[in-house]
Amino acid sequence: MGRIGLAFRCFFRVLRGRPVPEEALVEQEGQKPSLPAPAVQELDRGRALQLLGLLQKEGRLLDFLQEDIQAYTDQQIGAAVRSIHQECRKVLEEHIQIEPVLEGAEDSRITVDTGFDPSTIRLLGNVTGEPPFSGVLRHHGWRAKQISLPGLPTEGDKSVIAPAEVELS
């Protein structure tokens, strides 16, 4: 592949937060330079932790997921889940507008046309031959239509999802 093609591949990989191709890392002498990770990866990591922090702050999602729930009754778990669900849903509604990947009711018949994007549709069952495929929609999938998270903090430990809380008396 020529230099221009390699340059485009590098550009789009870095834009998506993926590493550049191996052939772009080889210098004239055949040595691999030590390149810093793309800034996009750090931004993506920060945004993921930020969303997790919002789900923890409002819905205590991490506390629930980290809890060993084996000792609780189904009724106790159900009561706890109701408020967690309500608060986490509010966070999503406020910060991420989502929409189905495919329109249509689950368990309805659907045709997957030639040229479909495998990152948006996962084929299950007996997958043989070439598209178009006919099957049953088991889940419509989700896609982020719009994201509106607050700005990332510029100071402090960026790996902290939720700070420890200490009540003083």
C-alpha positions as CSV (number, residue, x, y, z in Angstrom):
1,M,0.0,0.0,0.0
2,G,1.3,3.5,-0.8
3,R,2.1,6.2,1.6
4,I,-1.1,8.1,1.0
5,G,-3.2,5.0,1.7
6,L,-1.2,4.3,4.8
7,A,-1.7,7.9,6.0
8,F,-5.4,7.6,5.6
9,R,-5.5,4.3,7.5
10,C,-3.5,5.9,10.3
11,F,-5.7,9.0,10.4
12,F,-8.9,7.0,10.7
13,R,-7.5,4.5,13.2
14,V,-6.3,7.3,15.5
15,L,-9.7,9.1,15.0
16,R,-11.4,6.0,16.3
17,G,-9.0,5.5,19.2
18,R,-7.4,2.4,17.7
19,P,-3.6,1.9,17.3
20,V,-1.9,2.8,14.1
21,P,-1.0,-0.1,11.7
22,E,2.3,-1.9,12.4
23,E,3.8,-0.9,9.1
24,A,3.5,2.8,10.1
25,L,5.6,2.2,13.3
26,V,8.6,0.9,11.4
27,E,11.3,3.5,10.9
28,Q,14.0,3.5,8.2
29,E,16.4,1.4,10.3
30,G,13.7,-1.2,11.0
31,Q,13.2,0.0,14.6
32,K,9.8,0.5,16.1
33,P,9.6,3.9,17.8
34,S,7.9,4.3,21.1
35,L,4.8,6.3,20.4
36,P,2.5,7.7,23.1
37,A,-1.1,6.4,23.1
38,P,-3.4,8.6,21.1
39,A,-5.1,11.3,23.1
40,V,-8.5,10.0,21.8
41,Q,-8.0,6.8,23.9
42,E,-7.6,8.9,27.1
43,L,-10.6,11.0,26.2
44,D,-12.7,7.9,25.6
45,R,-11.5,6.4,28.9
46,G,-12.4,9.6,30.7
47,R,-15.8,9.7,29.2
48,A,-16.5,6.1,30.1
49,L,-15.5,6.6,33.7
50,Q,-17.5,9.8,33.8
51,L,-20.7,8.1,32.7
52,L,-20.0,5.3,35.2
53,G,-19.6,7.9,37.8
54,L,-22.9,9.5,37.0
55,L,-24.6,6.2,37.2
56,Q,-23.0,5.6,40.6
57,K,-23.8,9.1,41.9
58,E,-27.4,9.1,41.0
59,G,-28.4,5.4,41.0
60,R,-25.7,3.7,43.2
61,L,-25.2,1.3,40.3
62,L,-21.7,0.2,41.2
63,D,-22.6,-0.3,44.8
64,F,-25.4,-2.6,43.7
65,L,-23.3,-4.5,41.2
66,Q,-20.4,-5.0,43.7
67,E,-22.8,-6.2,46.4
68,D,-23.1,-10.0,47.0
69,I,-26.8,-10.4,46.7
70,Q,-27.0,-14.1,47.4
71,A,-28.2,-13.5,51.0
72,Y,-31.1,-11.3,50.0
73,T,-34.6,-12.5,49.0
74,D,-36.0,-11.8,45.6
75,Q,-38.4,-9.4,47.1
76,Q,-35.6,-7.4,48.8
77,I,-33.6,-7.3,45.5
78,G,-36.6,-6.3,43.6
79,A,-37.3,-3.3,45.9
80,A,-33.6,-2.2,45.6
81,V,-33.6,-2.6,41.9
82,R,-36.7,-0.4,41.4
83,S,-34.9,2.8,42.7
84,I,-31.6,1.9,41.0
85,H,-33.4,1.4,37.7
86,Q,-35.3,4.7,38.0
87,E,-32.2,6.8,38.9
88,C,-30.0,5.2,36.3
89,R,-32.6,5.7,33.6
90,K,-32.8,9.4,34.5
91,V,-29.0,9.7,34.0
92,L,-29.3,8.1,30.5
93,E,-32.3,10.2,29.5
94,E,-30.4,13.4,30.6
95,H,-27.0,12.6,29.0
96,I,-27.4,10.1,26.2
97,Q,-30.2,10.1,23.7
98,I,-30.5,6.5,22.4
99,E,-32.5,4.9,19.6
100,P,-33.0,1.4,18.3
101,V,-30.5,0.2,15.6
102,L,-33.4,-1.6,13.8
103,E,-37.0,-0.5,13.9
104,G,-39.5,-3.3,14.4
105,A,-41.0,-5.4,17.2
106,E,-38.9,-8.2,18.7
107,D,-39.9,-11.6,17.4
108,S,-41.0,-10.1,14.1
109,R,-39.7,-11.3,10.7
110,I,-36.9,-9.1,9.2
111,T,-34.6,-9.2,6.2
112,V,-31.0,-8.2,6.5
113,D,-29.9,-6.8,3.1
114,T,-26.6,-7.2,1.3
115,G,-24.0,-4.7,2.5
116,F,-25.2,-4.6,6.1
117,D,-22.8,-3.3,8.7
118,P,-21.7,-6.2,11.0
119,S,-21.1,-3.7,13.8
120,T,-24.8,-2.8,13.8
121,I,-26.3,-6.3,13.2
122,R,-25.1,-9.5,14.8
123,L,-26.4,-12.6,13.0
124,L,-27.3,-15.6,15.2
125,G,-28.1,-19.2,14.5
126,N,-27.4,-21.0,11.3
127,V,-25.4,-18.3,9.3
128,T,-24.6,-19.7,5.9
129,G,-24.6,-18.3,2.4
130,E,-24.7,-14.7,1.3
131,P,-27.1,-11.9,2.2
132,P,-29.9,-11.0,2.0
133,F,-30.8,-13.1,5.1
134,S,-34.3,-13.6,6.5
135,G,-34.8,-14.2,10.2
136,V,-36.5,-13.2,13.4
137,L,-35.5,-9.9,15.2
138,R,-34.5,-11.0,18.7
139,H,-33.3,-7.6,19.9
140,H,-33.4,-4.3,18.1
141,G,-30.1,-3.1,19.5
142,W,-29.2,0.4,20.7
143,R,-27.3,3.3,19.2
144,A,-26.3,6.6,20.8
145,K,-28.0,9.3,18.8
146,Q,-26.7,12.2,20.9
147,I,-24.3,12.5,23.9
148,S,-24.2,15.5,26.2
149,L,-21.9,14.8,29.1
150,P,-20.5,17.6,31.2
151,G,-16.8,18.7,30.7
152,L,-14.2,16.4,32.1
153,P,-12.3,17.6,35.2
154,T,-8.8,18.9,34.4
155,E,-7.3,18.1,37.9
156,G,-7.4,15.3,40.3
157,D,-7.1,11.5,39.9
158,K,-8.9,10.7,36.7
159,S,-9.3,7.1,37.6
160,V,-11.7,7.9,40.4
161,I,-15.3,7.0,39.4
162,A,-16.9,8.2,42.6
163,P,-15.0,9.7,45.5
164,A,-15.1,8.2,49.0
165,E,-17.6,9.9,51.3
166,V,-16.7,10.8,54.8
167,E,-19.3,12.4,57.1
168,L,-17.8,14.5,59.8
169,S,-19.5,15.0,63.2
